[in-house]
Protein backbone atom coordinates (compact mmCIF):
# COMPACT_ATOMS: atom_id res chain seq x y z
CA UNK A 1 0.00 0.00 0.00
CA UNK A 2 1.43 3.33 -1.00
CA UNK A 3 0.61 5.97 1.62
CA UNK A 4 -0.80 9.25 0.35
CA UNK A 5 2.05 11.15 1.95
CA UNK A 6 2.45 13.50 4.88
CA UNK A 7 1.75 16.39 2.54
CA UNK A 8 -1.87 15.28 2.51
CA UNK A 9 -2.74 16.98 5.80
CA UNK A 10 -2.80 20.51 4.62
CA UNK A 11 -3.74 21.34 8.17
CA UNK A 12 -0.06 22.11 8.79
CA UNK A 13 1.11 18.60 7.84
CA UNK A 14 1.33 19.97 4.31
CA UNK A 15 4.28 21.98 5.55
CA UNK A 16 6.23 18.87 6.55
CA UNK A 17 6.69 17.81 2.96
CA UNK A 18 7.17 21.43 1.87
CA UNK A 19 10.06 21.82 4.29
CA UNK A 20 11.52 18.50 3.22
CA UNK A 21 11.40 19.51 -0.41
CA UNK A 22 13.20 22.73 0.31
CA UNK A 23 15.61 21.71 3.06
CA UNK A 24 16.27 17.97 2.60
CA UNK A 25 17.12 16.92 -0.92
CA UNK A 26 18.50 13.56 -2.07
CA UNK A 27 21.75 13.87 -0.14
CA UNK A 28 19.51 13.86 2.93
CA UNK A 29 17.54 10.79 1.90
CA UNK A 30 18.23 9.19 5.25
CA UNK A 31 16.32 11.92 7.03
CA UNK A 32 13.71 12.28 4.32
CA UNK A 33 12.82 8.60 4.20
CA UNK A 34 12.77 8.25 7.97
CA UNK A 35 10.26 10.95 8.79
CA UNK A 36 8.07 10.80 5.69
CA UNK A 37 7.61 7.07 6.17
CA UNK A 38 6.80 7.33 9.85
CA UNK A 39 4.42 10.20 9.21
CA UNK A 40 2.76 8.32 6.34
CA UNK A 41 -0.98 8.29 6.92
CA UNK A 42 -1.68 4.63 6.36
CA UNK A 43 -3.14 1.87 8.49
CA UNK A 44 0.20 0.09 7.96
CA UNK A 45 2.23 2.77 9.74
CA UNK A 46 3.76 0.24 12.12
CA UNK A 47 4.72 -2.06 9.25
CA UNK A 48 6.22 0.85 7.31
CA UNK A 49 8.27 1.83 10.33
CA UNK A 50 9.70 -1.64 10.78
CA UNK A 51 10.59 -1.75 7.10
CA UNK A 52 12.59 1.47 7.13
CA UNK A 53 15.89 -0.30 7.65
CA UNK A 54 15.74 -1.84 4.19
CA UNK A 55 13.65 0.90 2.60
CA UNK A 56 16.19 3.66 3.24
CA UNK A 57 19.20 1.82 1.74
CA UNK A 58 17.04 0.93 -1.25
CA UNK A 59 16.23 4.60 -1.81
CA UNK A 60 19.86 5.54 -1.38
CA UNK A 61 20.61 2.87 -3.95
CA UNK A 62 18.67 4.93 -6.47
CA UNK A 63 21.49 7.48 -6.28
CA UNK A 64 24.65 5.58 -5.40
CA UNK A 65 25.69 1.92 -5.36
CA UNK A 66 27.11 1.02 -1.96
CA UNK A 67 29.56 -1.83 -1.47
CA UNK A 68 29.00 -4.53 1.16
CA UNK A 69 31.19 -2.82 3.76
CA UNK A 70 29.44 0.53 3.34
CA UNK A 71 26.03 -1.10 3.48
CA UNK A 72 26.87 -3.04 6.65
CA UNK A 73 28.10 0.15 8.30
CA UNK A 74 24.97 2.01 7.20
CA UNK A 75 22.68 -0.76 8.43
CA UNK A 76 24.20 -0.54 11.90
CA UNK A 77 23.86 3.24 12.01
CA UNK A 78 20.27 3.07 10.80
CA UNK A 79 19.35 0.77 13.66
CA UNK A 80 20.68 3.35 16.11
CA UNK A 81 18.78 6.16 14.38
CA UNK A 82 15.55 4.17 14.26
CA UNK A 83 15.80 3.35 17.96
CA UNK A 84 16.42 7.03 18.78
CA UNK A 85 13.57 8.13 16.54
CA UNK A 86 11.13 5.61 17.94
CA UNK A 87 12.06 6.35 21.56
CA UNK A 88 12.26 10.15 21.45
CA UNK A 89 10.37 11.44 18.43
CA UNK A 90 7.26 9.31 17.93
CA UNK A 91 5.80 10.25 21.34
CA UNK A 92 6.28 13.92 20.45
CA UNK A 93 4.50 13.42 17.12
CA UNK A 94 1.60 11.72 18.89
CA UNK A 95 1.34 14.56 21.42
CA UNK A 96 1.42 17.16 18.69
CA UNK A 97 -1.30 15.36 16.73
CA UNK A 98 -3.40 15.22 19.89
CA UNK A 99 -3.09 18.98 20.31
CA UNK A 100 -3.88 19.61 16.67
CA UNK A 101 -6.86 17.29 16.78
CA UNK A 102 -8.29 18.99 19.86
CA UNK A 103 -7.96 22.40 18.27
CA UNK A 104 -9.62 21.28 15.07
CA UNK A 105 -12.59 20.01 17.06
CA UNK A 106 -13.22 23.58 18.16
CA UNK A 107 -13.20 26.75 16.11
CA UNK A 108 -10.90 26.64 13.06
CA UNK A 109 -7.40 27.81 14.05
CA UNK A 110 -6.47 31.29 12.90
CA UNK A 111 -3.34 31.87 10.76
CA UNK A 112 -1.15 32.75 13.74
CA UNK A 113 -2.01 29.51 15.51
CA UNK A 114 -1.26 27.60 12.32
CA UNK A 115 2.14 29.32 12.22
CA UNK A 116 2.75 27.96 15.72
CA UNK A 117 2.14 24.47 14.37
CA UNK A 118 4.54 25.13 11.52
CA UNK A 119 7.20 26.19 14.00
CA UNK A 120 6.61 22.99 15.96
CA UNK A 121 7.09 20.95 12.82
CA UNK A 122 10.32 22.82 12.18
CA UNK A 123 11.61 21.70 15.57
CA UNK A 124 10.86 18.08 14.62
CA UNK A 125 12.77 18.48 11.38
CA UNK A 126 15.69 20.22 13.06
CA UNK A 127 15.96 17.40 15.60
CA UNK A 128 15.93 14.81 12.85
CA UNK A 129 18.53 16.65 10.80
CA UNK A 130 20.76 17.02 13.83
CA UNK A 131 20.52 13.30 14.53
CA UNK A 132 21.09 12.08 10.99
CA UNK A 133 23.57 14.68 9.68
CA UNK A 134 26.77 13.04 11.03
CA UNK A 135 25.81 9.71 9.47
CA UNK A 136 24.97 11.29 6.12
CA UNK A 137 28.27 13.21 6.19
CA UNK A 138 30.28 10.14 7.14
CA UNK A 139 28.63 8.06 4.42
CA UNK A 140 29.41 10.74 1.83
CA UNK A 141 33.06 10.85 2.90
CA UNK A 142 33.29 7.05 2.63
CA UNK A 143 32.27 7.11 -1.02
CA UNK A 144 35.10 6.58 -3.49
CA UNK A 145 35.58 8.79 -6.54
CA UNK A 146 33.51 6.57 -8.81
CA UNK A 147 30.63 6.53 -6.34
CA UNK A 148 30.76 10.29 -5.92
CA UNK A 149 30.64 10.76 -9.68
CA UNK A 150 27.67 8.38 -9.81
CA UNK A 151 25.90 10.20 -7.00
CA UNK A 152 26.22 13.68 -8.46
CA UNK A 153 25.46 12.52 -11.98
CA UNK A 154 22.19 11.06 -10.75
CA UNK A 155 21.42 14.13 -8.68
CA UNK A 156 22.01 16.30 -11.76
CA UNK A 157 19.69 14.10 -13.82
CA UNK A 158 17.02 14.40 -11.16
CA UNK A 159 17.45 18.15 -11.09
CA UNK A 160 17.11 18.39 -14.87
CA UNK A 161 14.05 16.15 -14.79
CA UNK A 162 12.39 18.34 -12.18
CA UNK A 163 13.34 21.47 -14.10
CA UNK A 164 11.59 20.08 -17.17
CA UNK A 165 8.58 19.11 -15.08
CA UNK A 166 8.20 22.31 -13.11
CA UNK A 167 9.64 25.03 -15.34
CA UNK A 168 9.48 23.98 -18.98
CA UNK A 169 5.74 23.45 -19.11
CA UNK A 170 3.39 26.37 -19.92
CA UNK A 171 2.52 28.45 -16.84
CA UNK A 172 -1.21 27.69 -17.09
CA UNK A 173 -0.47 23.97 -17.12
CA UNK A 174 1.84 24.25 -14.12
CA UNK A 175 -0.76 26.17 -12.12
CA UNK A 176 -3.49 23.68 -12.99
CA UNK A 177 -1.33 20.65 -12.12
CA UNK A 178 -0.21 22.23 -8.83
CA UNK A 179 -3.82 22.75 -7.78
CA UNK A 180 -4.78 19.21 -8.84
CA UNK A 181 -1.91 17.70 -6.83
CA UNK A 182 -3.05 19.46 -3.67
CA UNK A 183 -6.69 18.54 -4.25
CA UNK A 184 -5.70 14.90 -4.64
CA UNK A 185 -3.73 14.93 -1.38
CA UNK A 186 -6.53 16.57 0.52
CA UNK A 187 -9.16 14.04 -0.56
CA UNK A 188 -7.57 11.33 1.54
CA UNK A 189 -7.88 13.49 4.64
CA UNK A 190 -11.20 15.28 4.18
CA UNK A 191 -12.97 13.55 1.31
CA UNK A 192 -14.48 15.42 -1.61
CA UNK A 193 -13.86 19.15 -1.65
CA UNK A 194 -16.58 21.75 -1.92
CA UNK A 195 -16.69 24.09 -4.92
CA UNK A 196 -15.62 26.94 -2.62
CA UNK A 197 -12.56 25.01 -1.43
CA UNK A 198 -11.62 24.04 -4.96
CA UNK A 199 -11.85 27.65 -6.08
CA UNK A 200 -9.71 28.80 -3.14
CA UNK A 201 -7.03 26.26 -4.06
CA UNK A 202 -7.09 27.49 -7.66
CA UNK A 203 -6.65 31.06 -6.44
CA UNK A 204 -3.70 30.00 -4.28
CA UNK A 205 -2.04 28.20 -7.18
CA UNK A 206 -2.56 31.11 -9.55
CA UNK A 207 -1.10 33.56 -7.03
CA UNK A 208 2.20 31.71 -6.63
CA UNK A 209 4.83 33.42 -8.79
CA UNK A 210 6.64 31.38 -11.42
CA UNK A 211 9.98 32.19 -9.81
CA UNK A 212 9.05 29.99 -6.84
CA UNK A 213 9.87 26.82 -8.73
CA UNK A 214 12.98 28.41 -10.22
CA UNK A 215 14.18 29.49 -6.77
CA UNK A 216 13.52 26.03 -5.34
CA UNK A 217 15.54 24.36 -8.10
CA UNK A 218 18.34 26.91 -7.84
CA UNK A 219 18.52 26.26 -4.11
CA UNK A 220 18.83 22.53 -4.74
CA UNK A 221 21.63 23.27 -7.17
CA UNK A 222 23.42 25.33 -4.50
CA UNK A 223 23.03 22.52 -1.98
CA UNK A 224 24.50 20.00 -4.39
CA UNK A 225 27.36 22.32 -5.31
CA UNK A 226 28.14 22.97 -1.66
CA UNK A 227 28.17 19.24 -0.92
CA UNK A 228 30.41 18.59 -3.93
CA UNK A 229 32.84 21.32 -2.81
CA UNK A 230 32.93 19.88 0.70
CA UNK A 231 33.75 16.41 -0.61
CA UNK A 232 36.58 17.87 -2.68
CA UNK A 233 38.38 18.79 0.55
CA UNK A 234 41.61 16.81 0.91
CA UNK A 235 41.27 16.87 4.69
CA UNK A 236 38.55 14.31 5.45
CA UNK A 237 37.99 15.69 8.94
CA UNK A 238 37.25 19.11 7.49
CA UNK A 239 35.01 17.54 4.84
CA UNK A 240 32.99 15.75 7.52
CA UNK A 241 32.55 18.95 9.51
CA UNK A 242 31.47 20.97 6.48
CA UNK A 243 29.01 18.31 5.34
CA UNK A 244 27.59 17.84 8.81
CA UNK A 245 26.96 21.58 9.10
CA UNK A 246 25.37 21.63 5.66
CA UNK A 247 23.06 18.70 6.43
CA UNK A 248 22.15 20.10 9.85
CA UNK A 249 21.28 23.53 8.44
CA UNK A 250 20.69 23.53 4.66
CA UNK A 251 19.26 27.03 5.13
CA UNK A 252 22.88 28.23 5.21
CA UNK A 253 22.98 28.18 1.41
CA UNK A 254 19.79 30.20 1.01
CA UNK A 255 20.20 33.54 -0.68
CA UNK A 256 18.41 36.53 0.82
CA UNK A 257 16.01 36.58 -2.13
CA UNK A 258 15.26 32.87 -1.81
CA UNK A 259 14.68 33.09 1.94
CA UNK A 260 12.26 35.96 1.39
CA UNK A 261 10.49 34.00 -1.32
CA UNK A 262 10.30 30.95 0.92
CA UNK A 263 8.72 32.92 3.76
CA UNK A 264 6.18 34.52 1.42
CA UNK A 265 5.21 31.12 0.04
CA UNK A 266 4.82 29.78 3.57
CA UNK A 267 2.56 32.70 4.50
CA UNK A 268 0.40 31.99 1.45
CA UNK A 269 0.14 28.34 2.48
CA UNK A 270 -0.87 29.31 6.01
CA UNK A 271 -3.58 31.62 4.67
CA UNK A 272 -4.83 28.88 2.36
CA UNK A 273 -4.95 26.37 5.21
CA UNK A 274 -6.93 28.76 7.41
CA UNK A 275 -9.45 29.35 4.63
CA UNK A 276 -9.83 25.65 3.85
CA UNK A 277 -10.52 24.91 7.50
CA UNK A 278 -13.02 27.75 7.71
CA UNK A 279 -14.80 26.35 4.65
CA UNK A 280 -14.73 22.73 5.91
CA UNK A 281 -18.03 20.89 6.29
CA UNK A 282 -18.98 18.84 9.36
CA UNK A 283 -18.41 15.68 7.34
CA UNK A 284 -14.93 16.80 6.33
CA UNK A 285 -14.05 17.67 9.92
CA UNK A 286 -15.20 14.27 11.13
CA UNK A 287 -13.13 12.48 8.50
CA UNK A 288 -10.04 14.55 9.28
CA UNK A 289 -10.49 13.84 12.99
CA UNK A 290 -10.60 10.09 12.30
CA UNK A 291 -7.51 10.22 10.11
CA UNK A 292 -5.50 12.21 12.65
CA UNK A 293 -6.68 10.00 15.49
CA UNK A 294 -5.68 6.86 13.62
CA UNK A 295 -2.24 8.24 12.86
CA UNK A 296 -1.65 9.25 16.49
CA UNK A 297 -2.75 5.80 17.63
CA UNK A 298 -0.31 4.17 15.24
CA UNK A 299 2.54 6.20 16.72
CA UNK A 300 1.50 5.32 20.26
CA UNK A 301 1.33 1.59 19.50
CA UNK A 302 4.81 1.28 18.05
CA UNK A 303 6.85 -0.48 20.70
CA UNK A 304 10.38 0.87 20.83
CA UNK A 305 12.05 -2.44 21.50
CA UNK A 306 15.03 -3.95 19.76
CA UNK A 307 12.64 -6.19 17.84
CA UNK A 308 10.60 -3.21 16.67
CA UNK A 309 13.59 -1.79 14.83
CA UNK A 310 15.26 -5.08 13.92
CA UNK A 311 16.12 -5.86 10.33
CA UNK A 312 13.08 -6.89 8.31
CA UNK A 313 13.82 -8.01 4.78
CA UNK A 314 11.43 -7.15 1.92
CA UNK A 315 10.69 -10.87 1.48
CA UNK A 316 9.59 -11.30 5.08
CA UNK A 317 7.40 -8.17 4.94
C-alpha positions, 0 to 999 in steps of 0.5 A: 500500500502506498501511503498518500504522503504526509503532505496530505494533511494541509492542516499544517502537515502539508508543511512537513513535505514542503520543508523536506522539499526545500531543506532535505534533498537527495543527499539527505535521503536518510532523514527524508525517508525516515520521517516521511515514512513514519508520518505516512498516513496509512493503516500500515504505519507500524509495518512501514516503520519496521521496514525502514531499515531496508527501505532507506538503503534501497532509496539511497541505492537509487542514487549511489551503489554502496559496497558490502562494507558501506552497506553493513556500516549504514545498516548498523547506524540506521538501527541506532537512528531508528531506535532514537527516533522511535524512543524520542520522536514518535511520542512527540508526534503523537502529542502534537497530533493530539493537540492539533486534533483537539484544536480542530474540534473547536473553532478553526485555528487562525493563521497565527495559531497555524504558524505555531504548528509550523514552528513545531514541525520545524523543531521536529525536522531540526531534531531529525537533521541534527541526529542524521547529519553526522551519518549522512556526512560520514557516508558521503566521505566514505564514497570513493571517486567513482561513487561520488561521480555516480551520485552527483550525476544522478542528482544532476539528472534528477534536477534536470528532470524536475526542471523540465517538469516544473519550469518547462511546461506552460505556466497555465499547465503548471498552475493547474497541475499544482492545484490538482496535486493538492486537491488529490492529497486533501481528498484522503484526509477530508474527502471530496472538496466543496466548490468553494474550497476548490476555487480557493485552491485554484486562487492559491495556485494562480497567485504563486509566482513562477519564480518559486519553482525556479528558486527552489531548483536553484537552491537545490543546485546550490546545496549540491554544489556545496556538498560537492565542494565539501567532498573535494576537501583533501582533509577528510575531517574538514570535509565531515565537519562541512558536510555535517553543518550543511546537512544540519542547516541547509538554510545556510545556502539560502540567498536573501532573495530565496529566503524571502520568497520561501517565507512569502510562500509559507505565508500563502500556504498558512492563509490557504490552510486557514481558509480551507478549515473555515470552509470545511463541512462537518463531514470533512471535519469528522473524516479529518479527525478520524484520520488524525486520530488513527495516525496518532494511535499508530505512533503510540502503539509502536513499541520501541524495543530492539525487535521493533527496529530489527532488520526486516527483509522485503521478502519477510514483509 
